[in-house]
Amino acid sequence: MKDSYLNFVNSPFGARLARSIGLPKPEVLRRYRADRPEFEGLVAIGAGRAPHLLDALAGVIARSGFTSVAHESALGWIPLAARHGLMTGRFEPADSGSQGRLVALLFDASGIEDSGELDSLFAFFHDTLRSLGKCGRIVVLGRPPQACATPRQWTAQRALEGLTRSLGKEARRGITANLMYVAQGAEDEAEATLRFFLSPRSAYVSGQVVQIAGVTASPQTTATESTTATAIDWAQPLAGKRAVVTGAARGIGAAIAAALAAEGAHVIGVDIPSASDALEATMRPLSGSALAFDIAAPETPAQIAAALDELGVDIVVHNAGITKDKTIARMTEAAWHSVIDINLAAQERLDDALLAAGTLRDGGRIVCVSSISGIAGNMGQTNYATSKAGVIGRVQSMAAPLGERRITINAVAPGFIETQMTAKIPLAIREAGRRMNSLSQGGQPVDVAQTIAWLAHPGCAGVTGQVVRVCGQSLIGA
Ligand SMILES: NC(=O)c1ccc[n+]([C@@H]2O[C@H](COP(=O)([O-])OP(=O)(O)OC[C@H]3O[C@@H](n4cnc5c(N)ncnc54)[C@H](O)[C@@H]3O)[C@@H](O)[C@H]2O)c1
């Protein structure tokens, strides 16, 4: 689906008109393109008292290719950066000439132990925000509040959520703001997530909070499971992996298949038999495989497990989903049942089969597609919202048991994404859905796909049991 308004206000005439009559002007988001550098430009670094993560950050900045400047709150950055071979300087507070020269603002709040120390956040963002360019990135790093040693530290760390989400709403211009809570001992697990939040791949992900837990390598950890930054091939992180994607014939599922294949995975797409031509057409250019199965059929899980044969699978993406909207009083039992069955119960049955047969390998990744309707509820979607909230419950309840096999399970909750599913929504509701978020536009299937590729990454072993919204920081369920 095309967003005609966004295209219009970004044309020369439309931009002039929007300016003169004060129309909102959503930014054309900068998305990842293989033919452009993913990381380049100047990042400003800030820090609170006694920051713990600067050394890990310097490693990421050095490996990714950014340059950096230290705000006065983080002068400890300068010797650290030098140790990592980084050229660095001091940030000069915004003047009229500095607007737009920064591509990202990174603040290490991990050492903040008391609300009195939150002033350093004000100093940094007050000085730097005006210098952040269009589609810039803001990432705040803290410690998981629930693991803090004192109530005051917990309080101060929890406060970071309010700051980050407000920055996302204030910054506009295609800028995103996200928060990472990095557990003590998980510093080396943070790189894949930090790269994702700094990359154009996270163009439509804003206002999110992700927890990074430590990963203890067990004796069974294999070389291909290694998550250390130096062992990861950042260009083709999924090389040698096999991924199953349900509902892969079109829309978000087709984009997921393409994103995983671009990162090196062999993708096995699943879709209903009536969509098999479209499925073949999607999988052929990806050199993937196609399995025409209805995931709701009772025999399908065993058939998929058998089709995956002894090669097994490393990544399972539960994307297939349907809507059958009606208020509950007018809804048929069949509409209720089929939505819960396809969107939720079929995921459970497929995972059970793949886990029981050992088809899903240890160290694997499960990513489920939920929805912001599952978080906020939605008029006319009792069946859909029930199924999508159930998906969140699945992720939360399965993380610990699957952790015993070093398998992670996470969900993405898309907001308004431009697909055939949302094209069916009546125009007025569709327009409201598009604009009611901090980026004032709908997302693209690729935005969900890139988020799933990040969660499937070998460097994401410390991210499990979480729900990441891909919604441009939608006001719904915020
Ligand atoms: N588009 C959005 O704005 C949006 C928002 C939130 C969540 N989602 C979720 O994202 C996922 C993909 O949505 P989309 O917009 O790409 O939808 P879509 O209708 O364009 O694609 C869904 C795909 O799933 C397949 N499918 C449906 N039932 C199946 C079954 N029983 N067995 C196998 N395959 C089946 C369909 O054939 C289709 O190819 C869904 O789970 C949806 O609920 C979408």
The ligand as a Gaussian input file, in Angstrom:
#p B3LYP/6-31G(d) Opt

LIG

0 1
 N       -0.347000      -5.672000       8.588000
 C       -0.404000      -5.178000       9.814000
 O       -0.574000      -3.983000      10.014000
 C       -0.218000      -6.094000      10.991000
 C       -0.249000      -5.502000      12.263000
 C       -0.065000      -6.300000      13.370000
 C        0.161000      -7.651000      13.211000
 N        0.181000      -8.205000      11.977000
 C        0.418000      -9.651000      11.881000
 O        1.472000      -9.889000      10.962000
 C        1.290000     -11.172000      10.358000
 C        1.331000     -11.037000       8.846000
 O        0.345000     -10.107000       8.453000
 P        0.193000      -9.541000       6.961000
 O       -0.300000      -8.153000       7.097000
 O        1.412000      -9.801000       6.183000
 O       -1.022000     -10.439000       6.475000
 P       -1.338000     -11.075000       5.043000
 O       -2.780000     -11.448000       5.101000
 O       -0.883000     -10.159000       3.957000
 O       -0.428000     -12.390000       5.034000
 C       -0.662000     -13.472000       5.901000
 C       -0.129000     -14.731000       5.263000
 O       -0.430000     -15.830000       6.147000
 C       -0.945000     -16.887000       5.366000
 N       -1.829000     -17.754000       6.155000
 C       -3.039000     -17.435000       6.676000
 N       -3.589000     -18.511000       7.247000
 C       -2.714000     -19.531000       7.085000
 C       -2.735000     -20.897000       7.445000
 N       -3.785000     -21.442000       8.077000
 N       -1.667000     -21.668000       7.123000
 C       -0.621000     -21.148000       6.464000
 N       -0.544000     -19.853000       6.089000
 C       -1.586000     -19.052000       6.399000
 C       -1.728000     -16.189000       4.252000
 O       -1.992000     -17.057000       3.149000
 C       -0.804000     -15.026000       3.933000
 O        0.157000     -15.390000       2.950000
 C       -0.052000     -11.704000      10.881000
 O        0.188000     -12.564000      11.979000
 C       -0.750000     -10.443000      11.350000
 O       -1.697000     -10.715000      12.348000
 C       -0.015000      -7.453000      10.856000

